[in-house]
């Protein structure tokens, strides 16, 4: 880590005051003249033909402006990967929640009354709700162009896998299952849309990828991309769930036909019912080992439940196949995957993005391997974990890597080995009602992912210095609560030595203003944006020096930035303020303000047809140790302490990094211990609210001991790597392994709820 002036210091979020005081404006605060409310009528069936829709009575409701069905609007099937979904269903519905008709009215009350008067005649069709059943011969086809409901089937193999398993000293086989879980962001999906007289639409939306999603929205609306403007206003969280969303273009469609602005925002039940939760996965995992503890090979089959529509499902499914293969030095790997349609809620992206599901399986199995080989869990991992300079079988390159330091730090700080042996002894000898356990898990994640989008990887930043010396930073990496606006400000301040109060990062990302960008996903925000900002500030600084050189009559190479001024290196009393330089530049250029442009293109490549090619400029690592208590009378599991050691390169804002780690731990605890979307036999969600869908509260949170290990990523502008997603990944297997240490039972299915614990304890007895 370097000794920077601004970077590496704790900073309050730029948006912190506005959020704390309630002054920040979210989607539901956007008010436009003549704005209507939009609502959708949703299918009560998981699979059915639409025979007829009668909207005549709904159209008579006072305050109703328009009622639309799939057959009286101009729309295309759309989707970010597979174009398989209409904005409004046309001939049939494919899950409980599918949009059948929409209403625009003066208020929500009128909308609800109108929805209740729409008469739909359905012909129910056989539904398939189980991903294993969906692949069988004769199963109902959800999309006729995909036989056996598979979209897609993929296979990846590197090395001699069969020979490796045939000659290995030990082969371990297990099956694991992870369910649908919701991102549980505070603000539900939705937006406000308005069309102008030129036939252009502006969509005010909470989205992670403003520039990119407008391309898909334009296709859905059957308009040119240049006629779609997306303004990403502040929004209440996403965690991967708000990339391309049905709610945004659907709201725009309603506004087009209504001829007025329309707010289309889901209520909480709708958001649960038709959001884009985590992709459920079933793993058949085999690993090969030598008796000395060398990790020789991995062979996995993954079955994934996409739900009714594809959305981004392919991306996390593919990620689960091979991203973890940069965590350990393993040369022989084979992955097979089937992603299948079912008549359930469509799935999408969630923090960890397929990589989290695979880590749960492999890191749980590695603990079993360690026990059966007689090697301590930390030692087994240290023998095999990746190191700087390693190139894995897919051509992925490791630059900075302090995975070993993470393992050593977390296990030493927690006294992992001592407690593990102590708890094992106490639990077997005394058989207490409350049994303590400790477990560990390690993880890797990318800093950007070139395999996600073929077009390009990288980021661009535009700077504007006005005549008063105030700097404006424009980026397409949206702030969704992770603090990227603060990262941008700090990154700019470092080169220009401007006080942070003189730097503005607009809270809204407007695709008509900011550079084109891919948005925030794949843990790319800080890595990309800080690097691009550095280049932009270097460009702006050169213009400052050029203008100041003429004003001061000093050579440009003898100038430096210091305390909001351009200073002569030989005598720091000779200086001129940034404000004066900015004003002179405006005067010299007939009003043109000083601009700085910068971009960052990491050394990555789109993989070839064999999946070979370096996909990420840098990799982040983490080790988590979790200490828990299991009440053997109630089955309750309580996490008491967590030690988290992370390699995130040079932290731009350490306080924000620690906040991300704590948030990831909380979300991971919910996933491993309590969260699951439940459905009845007809595909209807049974727990679509925060009363029945339980997530951790402050009461459930453990004591968190965070360490950011010493690391620096040479490929990025300031040495930073990612933290957002790697923060959630290792806590899940760590708690699972801790449960085994406490009660001697390994769980292969999430979540590990109290009733499952009691059932397993009874079986063990």
Secondary structure as the mmCIF struct_conf table of DSSP 4:
data_model
#
loop_
_struct_conf.conf_type_id
_struct_conf.id
_struct_conf.beg_label_comp_id
_struct_conf.beg_label_asym_id
_struct_conf.beg_label_seq_id
_struct_conf.end_label_comp_id
_struct_conf.end_label_asym_id
_struct_conf.end_label_seq_id
BEND BEND1 UNK A 5 UNK A 6
TURN_TY1_P TURN_TY1_P1 UNK A 7 UNK A 8
BEND BEND2 UNK A 9 UNK A 9
TURN_TY1_P TURN_TY1_P2 UNK A 14 UNK A 15
HELX_RH_AL_P HELX_RH_AL_P1 UNK A 16 UNK A 21
TURN_TY1_P TURN_TY1_P3 UNK A 22 UNK A 22
HELX_RH_3T_P HELX_RH_3T_P1 UNK A 27 UNK A 29
TURN_TY1_P TURN_TY1_P4 UNK A 33 UNK A 34
STRN STRN1 UNK A 36 UNK A 42
BEND BEND3 UNK A 44 UNK A 47
STRN STRN2 UNK A 48 UNK A 54
HELX_RH_AL_P HELX_RH_AL_P2 UNK A 56 UNK A 59
TURN_TY1_P TURN_TY1_P5 UNK A 60 UNK A 60
BEND BEND4 UNK A 61 UNK A 61
TURN_TY1_P TURN_TY1_P6 UNK A 62 UNK A 63
STRN STRN3 UNK A 64 UNK A 69
TURN_TY1_P TURN_TY1_P7 UNK A 70 UNK A 71
BEND BEND5 UNK A 72 UNK A 73
STRN STRN4 UNK A 78 UNK A 78
BEND BEND6 UNK A 80 UNK A 82
STRN STRN5 UNK A 85 UNK A 85
BEND BEND7 UNK A 87 UNK A 88
BEND BEND8 UNK A 90 UNK A 91
STRN STRN6 UNK A 92 UNK A 93
BEND BEND9 UNK A 95 UNK A 95
TURN_TY1_P TURN_TY1_P8 UNK A 96 UNK A 97
STRN STRN7 UNK A 99 UNK A 105
BEND BEND10 UNK A 106 UNK A 107
HELX_RH_AL_P HELX_RH_AL_P3 UNK A 108 UNK A 116
TURN_TY1_P TURN_TY1_P9 UNK A 117 UNK A 117
STRN STRN8 UNK A 119 UNK A 124
HELX_RH_AL_P HELX_RH_AL_P4 UNK A 131 UNK A 134
TURN_TY1_P TURN_TY1_P10 UNK A 135 UNK A 135
BEND BEND11 UNK A 136 UNK A 136
TURN_TY1_P TURN_TY1_P11 UNK A 137 UNK A 138
HELX_LH_PP_P HELX_LH_PP_P1 UNK A 139 UNK A 141
BEND BEND12 UNK A 142 UNK A 143
TURN_TY1_P TURN_TY1_P12 UNK A 144 UNK A 145
BEND BEND13 UNK A 146 UNK A 146
HELX_RH_3T_P HELX_RH_3T_P2 UNK A 147 UNK A 149
STRN STRN9 UNK A 150 UNK A 158
BEND BEND14 UNK A 159 UNK A 159
HELX_RH_AL_P HELX_RH_AL_P5 UNK A 161 UNK A 167
BEND BEND15 UNK A 169 UNK A 169
STRN STRN10 UNK A 170 UNK A 178
BEND BEND16 UNK A 186 UNK A 187
HELX_LH_PP_P HELX_LH_PP_P2 UNK A 188 UNK A 188
BEND BEND17 UNK A 189 UNK A 189
STRN STRN11 UNK A 190 UNK A 195
TURN_TY1_P TURN_TY1_P13 UNK A 197 UNK A 198
BEND BEND18 UNK A 199 UNK A 199
STRN STRN12 UNK A 201 UNK A 205
BEND BEND19 UNK A 208 UNK A 208
HELX_RH_AL_P HELX_RH_AL_P6 UNK A 210 UNK A 221
TURN_TY1_P TURN_TY1_P14 UNK A 222 UNK A 222
BEND BEND20 UNK A 223 UNK A 223
HELX_RH_3T_P HELX_RH_3T_P3 UNK A 225 UNK A 227
STRN STRN13 UNK A 228 UNK A 232
BEND BEND21 UNK A 236 UNK A 236
TURN_TY1_P TURN_TY1_P15 UNK A 239 UNK A 240
BEND BEND22 UNK A 241 UNK A 241
BEND BEND23 UNK A 243 UNK A 244
HELX_RH_AL_P HELX_RH_AL_P7 UNK A 246 UNK A 258
TURN_TY1_P TURN_TY1_P16 UNK A 259 UNK A 259
BEND BEND24 UNK A 260 UNK A 260
STRN STRN14 UNK A 262 UNK A 265
HELX_RH_AL_P HELX_RH_AL_P8 UNK A 268 UNK A 274
BEND BEND25 UNK A 275 UNK A 275
STRN STRN15 UNK A 277 UNK A 278
HELX_LH_PP_P HELX_LH_PP_P3 UNK A 279 UNK A 279
STRN STRN16 UNK A 280 UNK A 289
TURN_TY1_P TURN_TY1_P17 UNK A 291 UNK A 292
STRN STRN17 UNK A 295 UNK A 307
BEND BEND26 UNK A 308 UNK A 309
TURN_TY1_P TURN_TY1_P18 UNK A 311 UNK A 312
HELX_RH_AL_P HELX_RH_AL_P9 UNK A 313 UNK A 322
HELX_RH_3T_P HELX_RH_3T_P4 UNK A 323 UNK A 326
TURN_TY1_P TURN_TY1_P19 UNK A 327 UNK A 327
STRN STRN18 UNK A 328 UNK A 328
STRN STRN19 UNK A 332 UNK A 341
BEND BEND27 UNK A 343 UNK A 344
STRN STRN20 UNK A 347 UNK A 348
TURN_TY1_P TURN_TY1_P20 UNK A 351 UNK A 354
HELX_RH_AL_P HELX_RH_AL_P10 UNK A 355 UNK A 373
TURN_TY1_P TURN_TY1_P21 UNK A 374 UNK A 374
HELX_RH_AL_P HELX_RH_AL_P11 UNK A 377 UNK A 384
STRN STRN21 UNK A 385 UNK A 385
TURN_TY1_P TURN_TY1_P22 UNK A 388 UNK A 389
STRN STRN22 UNK A 391 UNK A 391
TURN_TY1_P TURN_TY1_P23 UNK A 393 UNK A 394
STRN STRN23 UNK A 397 UNK A 397
BEND BEND28 UNK A 400 UNK A 400
HELX_RH_AL_P HELX_RH_AL_P12 UNK A 403 UNK A 414
TURN_TY1_P TURN_TY1_P24 UNK A 415 UNK A 415
HELX_RH_AL_P HELX_RH_AL_P13 UNK A 416 UNK A 430
BEND BEND29 UNK A 433 UNK A 433
STRN STRN24 UNK A 434 UNK A 446
BEND BEND30 UNK A 447 UNK A 448
TURN_TY1_P TURN_TY1_P25 UNK A 450 UNK A 452
BEND BEND31 UNK A 454 UNK A 455
STRN STRN25 UNK A 459 UNK A 465
TURN_TY1_P TURN_TY1_P26 UNK A 467 UNK A 468
BEND BEND32 UNK A 469 UNK A 469
STRN STRN26 UNK A 471 UNK A 475
BEND BEND33 UNK A 476 UNK A 477
BEND BEND34 UNK A 480 UNK A 482
HELX_RH_AL_P HELX_RH_AL_P14 UNK A 484 UNK A 496
HELX_RH_3T_P HELX_RH_3T_P5 UNK A 500 UNK A 502
STRN STRN27 UNK A 503 UNK A 504
BEND BEND35 UNK A 507 UNK A 508
STRN STRN28 UNK A 509 UNK A 510
TURN_TY1_P TURN_TY1_P27 UNK A 511 UNK A 513
BEND BEND36 UNK A 514 UNK A 514
HELX_LH_PP_P HELX_LH_PP_P4 UNK A 515 UNK A 516
BEND BEND37 UNK A 520 UNK A 520
TURN_TY1_P TURN_TY1_P28 UNK A 522 UNK A 523
HELX_RH_AL_P HELX_RH_AL_P15 UNK A 525 UNK A 552
TURN_TY1_P TURN_TY1_P29 UNK A 553 UNK A 553
HELX_RH_3T_P HELX_RH_3T_P6 UNK A 556 UNK A 558
STRN STRN29 UNK A 559 UNK A 561
BEND BEND38 UNK A 563 UNK A 564
STRN STRN30 UNK A 565 UNK A 568
TURN_TY1_P TURN_TY1_P30 UNK A 569 UNK A 570
STRN STRN31 UNK A 571 UNK A 577
HELX_RH_AL_P HELX_RH_AL_P16 UNK A 578 UNK A 588
TURN_TY1_P TURN_TY1_P31 UNK A 589 UNK A 591
HELX_LH_PP_P HELX_LH_PP_P5 UNK A 592 UNK A 593
STRN STRN32 UNK A 594 UNK A 600
BEND BEND39 UNK A 603 UNK A 603
TURN_TY1_P TURN_TY1_P32 UNK A 609 UNK A 610
BEND BEND40 UNK A 611 UNK A 611
BEND BEND41 UNK A 613 UNK A 613
BEND BEND42 UNK A 617 UNK A 617
STRN STRN33 UNK A 619 UNK A 631
TURN_TY1_P TURN_TY1_P33 UNK A 632 UNK A 634
STRN STRN34 UNK A 637 UNK A 647
STRN STRN35 UNK A 649 UNK A 649
BEND BEND43 UNK A 650 UNK A 650
BEND BEND44 UNK A 652 UNK A 653
HELX_RH_AL_P HELX_RH_AL_P17 UNK A 654 UNK A 673
TURN_TY1_P TURN_TY1_P34 UNK A 674 UNK A 674
STRN STRN36 UNK A 679 UNK A 679
TURN_TY1_P TURN_TY1_P35 UNK A 681 UNK A 682
BEND BEND45 UNK A 683 UNK A 683
STRN STRN37 UNK A 685 UNK A 685
BEND BEND46 UNK A 686 UNK A 686
BEND BEND47 UNK A 689 UNK A 689
TURN_TY1_P TURN_TY1_P36 UNK A 690 UNK A 692
BEND BEND48 UNK A 693 UNK A 693
HELX_RH_3T_P HELX_RH_3T_P7 UNK A 698 UNK A 700
STRN STRN38 UNK A 703 UNK A 708
TURN_TY1_P TURN_TY1_P37 UNK A 714 UNK A 715
BEND BEND49 UNK A 716 UNK A 719
STRN STRN39 UNK A 720 UNK A 720
TURN_TY1_P TURN_TY1_P38 UNK A 724 UNK A 725
HELX_RH_AL_P HELX_RH_AL_P18 UNK A 726 UNK A 743
BEND BEND50 UNK A 744 UNK A 744
STRN STRN40 UNK A 749 UNK A 749
BEND BEND51 UNK A 750 UNK A 750
HELX_RH_AL_P HELX_RH_AL_P19 UNK A 754 UNK A 764
#
